[in-house]
Amino acid sequence: MRAMLALVIGMGVLIVAGVIVLGVTVMHRLGGGAPAAPVTLAEPAGTRIAGSSASGDRLVLQLQGGGPDRVVVLDLRDGRVLARVGLGL
């Protein structure tokens, strides 16, 4: 009888611990991490974002105006510009 009681109490503790871990994980994934740093692109006046695409931890921006069309690739983890590609003809 004592073994059954110990088993039931142990399982109850495991269920409570699992619910707490699940709650902390969900809260962390919903925004508990550090806020993203603002990104400043050194682009000329008149530049506008014509399109964007995100894949994994990369953001690709298609820019128009202020010179020839171009594509800028950003790292979403730290906001660093990884590549700039001019599309001028």
C-alpha positions as CSV (number, residue, x, y, z in Angstrom):
1,M,0.0,0.0,0.0
2,R,2.8,2.4,0.8
3,A,4.5,1.7,-2.5
4,M,1.3,2.5,-4.3
5,L,1.0,5.8,-2.4
6,A,4.6,6.7,-3.1
7,L,4.1,5.9,-6.8
8,V,1.0,8.1,-7.1
9,I,2.8,11.0,-5.3
10,G,5.8,10.6,-7.6
11,M,3.7,10.6,-10.7
12,G,1.8,13.7,-9.5
13,V,5.1,15.5,-9.0
14,L,6.3,14.5,-12.5
15,I,3.0,15.8,-14.0
16,V,3.3,19.2,-12.3
17,A,7.0,19.5,-13.3
18,G,6.1,18.7,-16.9
19,V,3.3,21.3,-17.0
20,I,5.7,23.9,-15.6
21,V,8.4,23.1,-18.2
22,L,5.8,23.2,-21.0
23,G,4.5,26.6,-19.8
24,V,8.0,28.1,-19.6
25,T,8.9,26.8,-23.1
26,V,5.7,28.2,-24.6
27,M,6.3,31.6,-22.9
28,H,9.9,31.7,-24.1
29,R,8.9,30.9,-27.7
30,L,6.1,33.5,-27.7
31,G,8.4,36.3,-27.0
32,G,10.3,35.7,-23.8
33,G,13.6,36.2,-25.8
34,A,15.5,39.4,-26.2
35,P,13.9,42.0,-28.5
36,A,15.3,42.4,-31.9
37,A,17.7,45.3,-32.5
38,P,16.5,47.9,-35.0
39,V,18.2,47.7,-38.4
40,T,19.3,50.8,-40.2
41,L,20.2,50.3,-43.9
42,A,22.5,53.0,-45.3
43,E,20.4,53.5,-48.4
44,P,20.0,56.7,-50.4
45,A,16.9,58.9,-50.1
46,G,14.0,57.7,-52.2
47,T,14.7,54.0,-51.6
48,R,11.6,51.8,-51.0
49,I,11.2,48.2,-50.2
50,A,9.6,46.5,-53.3
51,G,9.5,43.0,-51.9
52,S,10.7,40.9,-49.0
53,S,11.2,37.2,-48.2
54,A,12.2,35.4,-45.0
55,S,13.8,32.0,-44.8
56,G,15.2,30.7,-41.6
57,D,17.3,33.4,-40.0
58,R,17.7,35.4,-43.3
59,L,15.6,38.3,-44.6
60,V,15.9,39.3,-48.3
61,L,14.8,42.8,-49.2
62,Q,14.3,43.9,-52.8
63,L,15.0,47.7,-52.9
64,Q,14.0,50.2,-55.6
65,G,14.6,53.9,-56.1
66,G,17.6,56.0,-55.0
67,G,19.7,54.3,-57.7
68,P,19.7,50.9,-59.4
69,D,17.5,48.2,-58.1
70,R,19.2,46.0,-55.6
71,V,18.8,43.1,-53.1
72,V,20.0,43.2,-49.5
73,V,20.3,40.1,-47.3
74,L,20.0,40.5,-43.6
75,D,20.7,38.2,-40.7
76,L,17.6,38.3,-38.5
77,R,19.6,37.3,-35.3
78,D,21.6,40.4,-35.1
79,G,20.4,42.7,-37.9
80,R,23.7,42.6,-39.8
81,V,23.8,43.1,-43.5
82,L,25.2,39.9,-45.0
83,A,25.1,40.8,-48.7
84,R,24.2,43.6,-51.2
85,V,23.6,42.7,-54.8
86,G,23.1,45.4,-57.4
87,L,20.5,44.6,-60.2
88,G,21.4,47.5,-62.5
89,L,21.3,46.9,-66.2
